[in-house]
């Protein structure tokens, strides 16, 4: 029996072949395309959701959503009484930050009977007419033009409300009294001449800030706010508003603050004049 062949001295060993196999678990291009596709589908879903929301909501609801994502603008609007430009105000459907009844009901929906005459256009025409008339009177002098920023005219369910708001540079009345300042007297002259030719009863509401009187004094913010409302009524009568048109005067002291976060803010001192429809 022949034994195993012996290799010669110069003979090379047979080569060793190593075969490497690479296994790709996610296909030809890996998993990157799946991530991109998922992002695309998510973006399309968000787009169609946005389109659906725009079609399923009203203009007022969309405005509310926009205001929710712009809290800074909402805060600026709440603190801007009388600072929205000349006679800056809002419509009957807008919400303001006035705590009185006119401000609260101004944003509520209204149900109008079918047989009712007139409508929103009629009230809107009145407030625009009054705004234009008052604007012309205020532009007659530099003093009145400067004071126009203190005036805010708003159309409410009670009627056209004119707010005269104090600030750090202007006061309707001398400190702690019911005496009108000369600038306020000029302003009320223009307002009286604007209200006089309009129909409807007039209500005046006086507001104060929360600064208390010194202990021992008989006066208080209740009597002060009522007295200032009465002083406003007398000034309007001197400027053409008939006495029988006044429905009531009210003094609410500091119970309806314009700036609740700061009861001592001078903007809490104001006079509201409501001309009923």
C-alpha positions in Angstrom: 0.0 0.0 0.0 1.4 3.3 -1.1 1.8 5.9 1.5 1.0 9.6 1.2 2.8 11.5 -1.5 5.6 13.5 -0.2 6.0 17.2 -1.2 9.2 18.2 -2.8 11.5 20.7 -1.2 10.6 23.6 -3.6 6.8 22.8 -3.9 4.4 25.6 -2.6 1.4 24.8 -0.4 -2.1 25.1 -2.0 -3.8 28.6 -1.5 -6.4 29.1 1.2 -9.5 31.0 -0.2 -11.6 33.0 2.3 -15.1 34.0 1.1 -16.7 37.1 2.9 -20.5 37.5 2.8 -21.9 41.0 3.8 -25.5 40.8 5.0 -27.6 44.0 4.5 -30.6 43.9 6.8 -32.5 47.0 5.5 -32.4 46.4 1.7 -30.4 48.0 -1.1 -30.3 51.6 0.2 -30.5 51.0 4.0 -33.4 52.6 6.1 -32.8 56.3 5.3 -35.6 56.4 2.7 -38.1 55.2 5.3 -37.3 58.1 7.6 -37.7 60.6 4.8 -41.0 59.0 3.7 -42.3 59.1 7.3 -41.4 62.8 7.5 -43.2 63.4 4.2 -46.4 61.6 5.3 -46.4 63.5 8.6 -46.1 66.8 6.9 -48.9 65.9 4.5 -51.1 64.8 7.4 -50.5 68.2 9.2 -51.2 70.0 5.9 -54.6 68.3 5.4 -55.5 68.8 9.1 -54.8 72.5 8.7 -57.0 72.6 5.5 -59.8 70.9 7.4 -59.6 73.3 10.3 -59.7 76.3 8.0 -62.8 74.9 6.4 -64.6 73.8 9.6 -64.1 76.9 11.7 -65.6 80.4 11.6 -63.6 83.6 11.2 -64.1 84.4 14.9 -62.8 80.9 15.9 -59.8 81.3 13.7 -59.1 84.6 15.3 -59.3 83.0 18.7 -56.8 80.3 17.7 -54.4 82.9 16.3 -54.7 85.0 19.5 -53.9 81.9 21.6 -50.6 81.5 19.8 -49.8 85.3 20.1 -50.3 86.0 23.9 -48.1 89.1 23.7 -50.4 90.8 21.2 -53.4 89.8 23.3 -51.8 91.3 26.4 -51.0 94.5 24.5 -54.6 94.8 23.4 -56.0 94.4 26.9 -53.8 97.2 28.2 -54.4 99.6 25.3 -57.5 101.5 26.4 -57.6 104.6 24.3 -54.2 103.9 22.6 -55.3 102.3 19.4 -55.0 105.5 17.5 -57.6 108.3 17.2 -60.8 107.1 18.9 -59.5 103.6 18.7 -62.2 101.1 19.6 -63.7 97.8 18.6 -66.9 96.5 17.2 -69.9 95.0 19.0 -68.6 91.4 18.5 -65.1 92.0 19.9 -64.3 91.3 23.5 -62.8 94.1 25.6 -61.4 94.1 29.1 -63.9 96.4 30.6 -65.5 94.7 33.6 -68.8 96.7 33.5 -72.0 95.4 31.9 -71.4 97.0 28.6 -68.0 95.3 28.3 -69.4 91.9 29.4 -72.4 91.9 27.0 -70.6 93.4 24.1 -69.2 90.0 23.1 -72.4 88.0 23.5 -74.3 86.7 20.5 -77.5 88.6 19.7 -80.8 87.1 18.5 -82.7 89.5 16.2 -86.4 88.8 15.6 -87.4 88.4 12.0 -89.9 91.4 12.1 -87.3 93.8 13.6 -86.4 96.8 11.6 -82.9 98.1 11.4 -79.9 96.0 12.4 -76.2 96.0 12.9 -75.6 98.3 9.9 -77.8 101.0 11.5 -75.8 100.9 14.8 -72.5 100.7 12.9 -73.5 103.8 11.0 -74.2 105.8 14.1 -70.9 105.0 15.7 -69.0 105.8 12.5 -70.9 109.1 12.2 -70.1 110.0 15.8 -66.4 109.0 15.4 -66.1 111.2 12.3 -67.8 114.1 13.9 -65.7 113.9 17.1 -62.5 113.4 15.1 -63.2 116.6 13.1 -63.7 118.6 16.4 -60.6 117.1 18.0 -58.4 118.0 15.0 -59.2 121.7 15.3 -56.5 122.4 18.0 -53.2 120.9 19.0 -54.4 120.3 22.5 -57.4 118.3 21.5 -55.4 116.3 19.0 -53.1 115.3 21.8 -56.0 114.4 24.0 -57.6 112.2 21.4 -55.5 109.3 22.6 -57.5 109.4 25.9 -60.8 108.7 24.0 -62.1 105.3 23.1 -65.4 104.9 21.3 -67.0 101.4 21.3 -70.3 100.1 19.9 -72.0 97.9 22.5 -75.4 96.4 23.1 -76.3 99.3 25.4 -75.3 101.9 22.8 -72.3 103.8 21.8 -69.9 104.0 24.7 -67.3 106.8 24.9 -64.5 106.2 27.5 -62.3 109.0 28.7 -59.3 107.4 30.3 -56.7 109.0 32.5 -53.0 108.2 32.3 -49.7 109.3 33.9 -49.7 112.5 31.7 -53.4 113.4 31.8 -56.2 113.6 34.3 -59.8 114.5 33.8 -60.1 115.9 37.3 -57.9 117.6 39.8 -56.5 115.1 42.3 -59.1 113.9 44.8 -61.8 116.4 43.6 -64.7 116.7 41.1 -63.2 119.7 39.5 -62.5 119.3 35.8 -59.1 120.2 34.5 -59.0 122.8 31.6 -58.0 120.2 29.1 -60.8 117.9 30.2 -63.3 120.8 29.9 -62.2 121.3 26.3 -62.5 117.5 25.6 -66.0 117.4 27.1 -67.0 120.4 25.0 -66.2 118.5 21.8 -67.9 115.4 23.1 -71.0 117.3 24.1 -71.3 118.9 20.7 -71.0 115.4 19.1 -73.7 113.8 21.4 -76.1 116.7 21.2 -77.5 116.1 17.7 -77.7 112.3 18.2 -80.9 110.6 19.5 -81.0 108.4 22.5 -80.7 108.6 26.3 -77.3 109.2 28.0 -75.8 107.3 30.9 -72.6 108.4 32.7 -70.5 106.1 34.8 -67.6 107.3 37.0 -64.6 105.1 37.9 -61.7 105.7 40.3 -58.5 103.9 41.1 -58.0 102.1 44.5 -55.9 104.9 46.1 -57.6 105.3 49.6 -58.4 108.6 51.3 -56.6 109.6 54.4 -58.1 108.2 57.6 -60.7 110.6 59.2 -61.9 112.1 55.9 -65.6 111.9 55.1 -65.1 111.5 51.4 -64.4 108.2 49.7 -64.1 106.7 46.2 -67.8 106.0 46.0 -68.8 109.7 46.4 -65.8 110.8 44.3 -66.8 108.6 41.3 -70.4 109.7 41.6 -69.5 113.3 41.9 -67.2 113.1 38.9 -70.1 111.5 36.9 -72.3 114.4 37.9 -69.7 117.0 37.0 -69.5 115.3 33.6 -73.2 115.5 33.2 -73.3 119.3 34.0 -70.5 119.9 31.5 -72.3 118.0 28.7 -75.5 120.1 29.4 -73.5 123.3 29.0 -72.4 122.0 25.6 -75.8 121.3 24.1 -77.0 118.0 25.6 -80.6 118.4 26.9 -81.2 117.7 30.6 -84.1 115.3 29.9 -81.8 112.9 27.9 -79.9 111.8 30.9 -81.1 108.4 32.1 -78.8 107.9 35.1 -75.4 108.6 36.5 -73.4 106.0 38.4 -70.4 105.9 40.7 -68.7 102.5 40.9 -65.6 103.6 42.8 -62.7 101.1 42.2 -65.0 98.0 41.8 -64.6 97.8 38.0 -60.9 98.3 37.4 -59.5 98.6 33.9 -56.1 97.3 35.1 -56.9 94.7 37.7 -53.3 93.7 38.1 -52.5 97.2 39.4 -55.4 98.9 41.2 -53.4 102.1 41.7 -52.8 102.5 37.9 -54.0 105.9 36.8 -55.8 104.3 33.8 -58.4 102.9 36.2 -59.6 106.5 36.6 -62.1 107.1 33.8 -65.5 108.3 32.7 -67.8 106.2 30.6 -70.6 107.9 28.6 -73.1 105.6 26.9 -75.5 107.0 24.3 -78.4 104.5 23.9 -79.8 103.5 20.5 
